[in-house]
Structures are given as C-alpha cells and as structure tokens.
Amino acid sequence: AQTVTQSQPEMSVQEAETVTLSCTYDTSESNYYLFWYKQPPSRQMILVIRQEAYKQQNATENRFSVNFQKAAKSFSLKISDSQLGDTAMYFCAFMRANAGGTSYGKLTFGQGTILTVHP
Amino acid sequence: NAGVTQTPKFQVLKTGQSMTLQCAQDMNHEYMSWYRQDPGMGLRLIHYSVGAGITDQGEVPNGYNVSRSTTEDFPLRLLSAAPSQTSVYFCASSYRNRGENIQYFGAGTRLSVL
C-alpha cells in the first residue's frame, strides 16, 4: 500500500514571495504519477501540477514547479510570486501505474497543507 | 460540456435513513470513483469503477454500496446512515488509456448525519 505524508499542516507567505510545500511518499512501485491539487474555500478540487515518475525533469506550470526526488521519495511544490488567490488547501496525491503508463484510476492523498497568502 | 456533476450539494440525514448521492460525467471516462474528505485526513477512496458493470472497494467501503450500469453514472448509496458518515463526498472520473491520467472532480456533496 502507498502512503503520502504532508508534514506541514499550515503555511503562510506574503504576497509576491515564494513558498515551498513538502510531500513525501512511500511505495514499492516503480511506475506512478504524482499530483498537487488545490482546494480553495469553494471546495472544488483543482489540479495544479502533475509529475510522471519515469521523467527526471521536474514539472512546471507557470508560477508552480515541483522538486521531484525519486530516490528520496520526495515531491515538493514551489509557488513563486504568491498571489492572494493561491490561498487554499493543497493536497499531494499518488497514483499507481502499470509498466505501460496506464493508471489504475485511484489516488492516495496526503493530509493537506493550508496555505494562507497575506497582502 | 458539464464535466463531473454531483447532486445534491448539501444533505442532512437522520441516523438510519438511506439516500443516494448521484454522480454523472459526460466525458466518456472509463474510471469513476468516490472519495470522502474528513478534517485532517485528506481524501480517502470509498469505491471505484473501471467501467460499466465493474466496481471494487477502496480504502473505506463499509456502509456504502455502488453500482455502475452505464458509463456516465456512478451513484453512491448509504443504506443506513450513521453519524460517522458525516463528511464531504467527492466523485471523480478519468480516462483509462490516455497519457494524462488526470482525475476530474465534481464539486462535492456535504453530508451531515444527525
């Protein structure tokens, strides 16, 4: 079974600054995907960024980037130029895949980190 | 294109009552799943389906039933609601054989069992 751990229950950052959210996971699988989801007060789950385990290059999406350390089983999220709209709960999630890259359609989530961006 | 639609958005039940949470998707996704979100615990998988007629249990299946008679719909049934089932419920769907492997979530149903 897989486990995902987010050790920071809450984080805060000033607007325009950079913040990093931590995530570690435990698995014996060699093929998998990692995700960061954002959940604002509206409760909607919004995909922020996705990483394929077989790719060594870290994923980036505009102001969001990850530091994926496969050997250390670490997957942190960096938010640059933080904006007030980034205030939300952030979840790290793991999904198994087979050797061909097909997923099993099931996510394992961490406990979440509440991020507050202050003006 | 509505995506993943969950109904109702809010529901209050009394202990022992039954109800069905509805989930529908219009993206022709093979995979559909139900999660519950409790404070401090993230989202946990209840049941999932890899296609019409095929369902399986997730991490916390007790007290819930599912069926999948069509590709589009995946209802979650609570046969006898208990206070421990007070939670926010999310339905999600995704393709099986696409490279993106991204799950799309509904807006959630907040359920209170008194």
Chai-1 contact restraints between the chains, C-beta under 6 A:
chainA,res_idxA,chainB,res_idxB,connection_type,confidence,min_distance_angstrom,max_distance_angstrom,comment,restraint_id
A,Y33,B,N101,contact,1.0,0.0,6.0,A-B,restraint_1
A,R43,B,G108,contact,1.0,0.0,6.0,A-B,restraint_2
A,Q44,B,A107,contact,1.0,0.0,6.0,A-B,restraint_3
A,M45,B,F105,contact,1.0,0.0,6.0,A-B,restraint_4
A,L47,B,I102,contact,1.0,0.0,6.0,A-B,restraint_5
A,F91,B,G42,contact,1.0,0.0,6.0,A-B,restraint_6
A,T102,B,N97,contact,1.0,0.0,6.0,A-B,restraint_7
A,S103,B,N101,contact,1.0,0.0,6.0,A-B,restraint_8
A,G105,B,Y31,contact,1.0,0.0,6.0,A-B,restraint_9
A,G105,B,S94,contact,1.0,0.0,6.0,A-B,restraint_10
A,K106,B,L45,contact,1.0,0.0,6.0,A-B,restraint_11
A,K106,B,Y48,contact,1.0,0.0,6.0,A-B,restraint_12
A,F109,B,G42,contact,1.0,0.0,6.0,A-B,restraint_13
A,F109,B,L43,contact,1.0,0.0,6.0,A-B,restraint_14
A,G110,B,G42,contact,1.0,0.0,6.0,A-B,restraint_15
A,Q111,B,G42,contact,1.0,0.0,6.0,A-B,restraint_16
A,G112,B,G42,contact,1.0,0.0,6.0,A-B,restraint_17
